[in-house]
Amino acid sequence: MTYHMSRRALLKTTTKAIALSGMSFAGHAQAAATRRFEPQPGVWRTFEITTSVELRQAMGASRVWLPVPAVDTAWQRSLESSWSGNARSMKLVSDQKYGARMLLAEFDADQPDPVVQLTSRVQTMSRSVDWSARAAAKEDPAALKAWLAPTELMPTDGIVRDTALQVTKGARTDLDKARSIYDWIVANTYREPKVRGCGIGDIKSMLETQNFGGKCGDINGLFVGLCRAAGVPARDVYGIRLVPSAFGYRELGGNPANLKSAQHCRAEVFLREYGWVAMDPADVGKVMRLETGDWIKDADHPVVAPVRKALFGGWEGNWLGYNTAHDVMLPGSSGGRLGFLMYPQAESAQGRYDPLDPDNFKYTITAREITAA
């Protein structure tokens, strides 16, 4: 995966407009029960995403870090970003290990109302692997080794390795291992709405306590950690949902007018005969817990089964990836590392702001789809 921030011309695309925003709850549930969730690759969609931050009660000099789309792959093109505000300095920076890009805005101590706005454009495409098309996939061995390494919240030894070996017992290929772990995650974890944000992703604690309730940062983090411990390169991709799902699933889309709680991480595994393949067991759990109003506990339920099948090897292109970074040290920060970066971050002389505290850290995120003239 390459990272860069070029200001290149937008490629013109033709996309179909989605008219799901007025669909009722019953309509979503009915559509989910009758439609096939099969993301179809081949059509690029262009989006403009705007993040605005207003720091309240800032004491002394303050800083804001906003994640910038910096993923360029066969399914995403990170195009250009621009920014404005009353900061003393605003510039693009990145973490040294993963290359996660972010806008750093630095405000003087006498700036009473720090404000910054970031606008980015990306193109996205749905993904769906053709399991019948096997071919030796090429990837830098050093890169693959890096995607097997542990992180602070994602160890690959001890109980994580023991669990991975148990879950994949009898699996002969990397595909078999990934399938075994995916199915185990769907069967054993669950969406816990009370968890703040996207969760923490402390997978060792999840296994030690046998508390498998969480959100995407926990559930997909556990999937990635078990894959790595089983010898299958894997990574989280941290991003945000942009628009409603084209398949009628209420929980698998975002409201472009208000994306403040639309952050979502997905996962990828590297399979020797397919290359990097999309995965998202956490969204299977989200559909099971929230889609119909009743907690569906049967993964073969007609609402769930299409999602469970499609998200092993596919994603819908109504989402963008910011980065694949773990243990992120914010450049210029006096605070500790972040487990991951997909929320706006800020700090002042009082310390780091809580991005989930709307009373003190006010920000908005919106998106709009750009269609060809």
N, C-alpha and C positions, 0 to 999 in steps of 0.2 A: 504494500500500500504506500503510495507516494503522497506527500503533503507539500502543498505550495499555495501561494496566494497571488495569482496572476490577475491582471486586469485585462481580460481578453473579451472579445466581442461575444455577446450571447448568440447562441445558435437558435435559429427560428424553429419552433416546434408546433405541431398541431395536437392539441389535447382535447379530450372531451370534458365538458363542464360537469361538475357533480352537483346534483340538486337534492341533497339529502338533509339539509339543515332543517327543513320544516317537517320531516318525517316524525310521526308520533312514536312514543315508546312501543306501543303495540305493533306499529309498522316495522320498526327495527327488529323486534323479536320475530315477527312473522317472516320478514325477508331473510333473517339469519337462518331460520329453520328450513327455508325452501331453496335458497341460492347455494351454489357451490363456491366456496372460497378458494379461488385459483388465480393468484396474481399472475398476470401475463406480461412477460418482458417485451421490450421492443419499442415502447413509446416513451420518449423523454417528456417530462413535465418541468416547467420553470416556475420557481417560487421566489418571492422577495420576503424576507423576514426582518422585522424591526423590533429591537429591544431597547426600551427606554428605562433609565434608572434615575430615581430622585432619592438622595440620601437625606434622612431626617436625623436631627439631633447629632450631627457630626461634630466631634470635638477634636480640634487640632487638624493637622494635615490628614488627608484621607485618600484612599485608593479604591478603584473599582476595576474588576476583571470580568470581561464578558466573553464567553466562548464564541469562537468564530468557526464556521464550517471550514474544515481543512482536509477533507477526504476527497481524493480523486481516484475513482475506480471504474469498473465497467458498469456500475449502477449509480454512481453519483459524480457530478462535476461541480466542484466548488469554484464559483466564478469570481465575484468581486465583492468587496466590502467598502463602505464609507462610514464616516462618523462625524459627530458634532457634539458641542457641549461647552461648558464654561470651565473646563479643566485647564490647569497650567500646562499639562503635557498629555497627549494622547498618541499612542503608537501600538503597532502590532508586536507582540512578543510570543515566545513559545517555551514550553518546558524542554529541558535538554534531552531527556531520555526518549520520549515518544513523539515529540514534535507537535504536540497539541497547541493550536494557535488560540490566542486570546487578545482582545483589545485591553490595554492597560491605560486607565485614565487616572492622573495624579492631580489632586486638588490642594491648593494652598490652605494653610490653617485659617486665614481670614475670609475664605469663600463661604458665605453663609448658607447657600443652597446648592450643593453640588448636583449637577445634572449632566448626563451623558446619554447619547443615542447612537446605536449601531444599526446599520442596515446592510444585509448581506443577500446576495443572489446565488441560488443553486439550481442545478437540474438533477432530477431524480428519476429512477426507473424501477419498476417492480422486478423482482428476482424469482426465478423458479428453475431448479436444476432438472436436467433430463437424466434420470438415473440409468437410462439405457445407453447413454453416450459415454462410455468409459475410455479414458485416455490418460497416459502418464502426465501428471501435472508438474509444472516446473515452478520452483520457488527457491530463493536463496537459503541454503542450509543454516546460515547464521541467523537469518530472520526466523526460521522455524524453531530454532533452539530458543530464541527469545520468547516465543509464544508458548513455550513449555515451562518457563521459569515461574517460581512463586512470587507473590507480592505480599505486602504486609497483611492484607485482609484475605488473601487467597493462598494459603500455604498448600504445598503439594505432598507433604509427608504426613506421618502420624495418622490421625483418624480420617483425614481426607484421602490419603492413599489407600488405607484399609477399606474404606467405603467404595472407592473407585474399583479396586480389584474385586470386591464382592459383587458389585453391580455388573461388571463386565465379565464375570467368570464364564468361560466357554465361548466368548466372542473371539472370532479368529481374525477379523479384519478391522481396520480403523472405522469403516462404515458400520460394522456390527457393534463396535464399542460405542460410537456416537449414538446409534439407535437405542442401545440398552440404557445409556445414561439419560437420553431424552425421555424415554418411556418411564424411567424411574422417577425423574423429576416431575413429570405430569401426574404420576400416581401418588407421590408422597408429599409434594409441596402444595401450598395453597395461597391464594391471594388474601392478604390480611389488610383490609381497608384502614385500620387504625394506625398502621405504620406511617410515620411521617415521610413525606417526599417520596423518593424512590427506594428508601431503605438504606442500609449501611453497607451490606455486602460482606459481613463478617461470617464467612462460611464455616470456619472451625467451630465457632460458638453455636451455629445452627445444628451442626452434627453432634456436638457434645451434649447439647440440651435437648436434642430431638424436637426442637421447635422449628417446624418447617413453614410457618406462616411468614409472609413477607411481601415485598414488591419486586419490581424488575431487577433492581440492583442486588437484591438478595438471591432471587430465584435463578436468574440468568447468570449471576456470579457463581452460584453453586454449580450450575451446569458447566461453565467454563473451567472452574477449578477441578472438577471431577474428570473432565476430559484431559486436562493437562496431566493430572496425576496418573491417568491411564495411558499416557504416552501419545495422546492426540493433540496436536497444536490447536489452540483455541484462543479467542479474544472476545472481550465485550466491545461493542461499538455504542458510544454514548451520544444521544441525540434528542430529538423532539418531534412529536407528531404535528402535522401542519394542517391537514384538512380531513373531513370525514372519510370513512372507508367507503369505497365504491361498492361494497358487497352487503351493505345494510347492517353491519355490526356497529352498534353504538359505541362500544368500548374500545374499538380498534381505530378510532379516528380522533381528530382534534377539532376544536372550534377556532377557526382562523382569526376570529375577532378577539379571542382571549385564550392565549396559549400558556398562561402562567403555570398551570399544573399539568402541562402536556409533555413534560420531559419523560423520555423512555429510552432504556438501553436495550439493545438486541445483542445477539451473539453470532459468532462465525466459528466454524471448525475447518481445518485444512485436511482434506482427504486425498490420498495419493492418486486416486484415479479421477478426481473431480476438481481439485483445487479448493479455493475458499468457498464454503457453502454456508448459506444463511440458515439461522436457527432462532427460534423464539418460544421456548416452552413457557416462559412467564406469561405471555399473552394467551396461551391456552388456559392457564389458570385464571386469568382475568375474565375471560369469557365464561368459564365455569361458575365463577363466584358472583359476577355482576351483571351479565348481559340480560337476563330475563327477569331479575328481581327475586328469583329463587336460586338458592345455591345448588347448582347441578354438580353432582358428585360422580356421575357416570361419564367417562371420557368418550364413550360410544354414543352418547346422546346426539340426536340429529342437529342440535345447535352447535355442539362442540366438535363433532367428528370431522367436518370439513376443515376447521381451523387446525386441529391437531395434525391432520395429514399435511396441509399446505405449509405450515410453519416449520416442518422438518424439511428444510431445503428451499424455503421461499420467504419473501417479504413483499408487502405491498408498498409501492412507491409514494405513499402519502406521508412520508417521514424522512428526515434528514439525519445524517450522522455528523456530529461535531469532531469526534476523535476516538482513539482507542487507548487512552492514557489511564494508568493506574498510579497510585501514590504520587499525586501531582503536587509539586512545589510551585506555588504561584511566584513568578519573578517579582522581586522587590518586596515580598511579604515578610512580615515579622512573625507570622503564625506558622503552625505546623502544616504537614502535608494533608491533602485531601485524598480520600479514597478514589474519587473520580471527579471529573469536571463536566457538568452539563447545566448547572444552575449559575446565574450571575453571582459573583462574590464581591465583597467589599470589606474594608477595615478602616478604622480611624485610630486615634490615640487611645480610645477605650477598648480596642481590640477588634476582633473579626465580627462582622454582622452575621446574623442567622438568616440565610436566604429564604427560610420558611416562616419568618416573622414579618407579616405585612404591616404591622404598626410602626416598625422602625426601618424596614428595608422595602421601599416602595418601588416596584418595577412592573412593566407591562411587556408582553411579547405578542406580536400580531404577525399574520402572514397573509399574503395574497398571491393567487396564481396568475401568472402572466401567459396569455395565450397569443398565438400568432395573429397578426392583423389580417 
